Amino acid sequence: MPRTTSKKPPHKKKSGFIVTYLCGRCGFTFARPDTEKKLKCSMCDAKGPHTEIEREVLTRESLFKHLNKSLENMMSNLEGAYNIVDKEGEDFPAEEEQLLQILAKGQKLKEDVGKIEKTS
């Protein structure tokens, strides 16, 4: 029987910093590890130009800070989508119900992350 060897995946360089960028196309700010080479804006998918506006040492606190910022953006976008559908609620009852369920799941995720942050 032939012998199989398992190859280890190539070792990735560990990040030491979280870098916050400003998208030159849409003005959105987003953060990435300093090791990420192919930057794309989280809002508009633009590959550039992006301006570095902050560089922080990667710590538990900085990680949760950026995670919470992402969760706030997510909830704000979901609430905006709900408000648009809510204005047209009579025409889109299924979409309104679906967005309410997504909002509830988003809120639960935010609460769960808050619990992890407090206990770790």
Summary of the structure (lengths in Angstrom):
residues: 120
radius of gyration: 19.6
end to end distance: 47.5
largest distance: 67.3
contacts: 263
relative contact order: 0.12
helix: 46%
strand: 17%
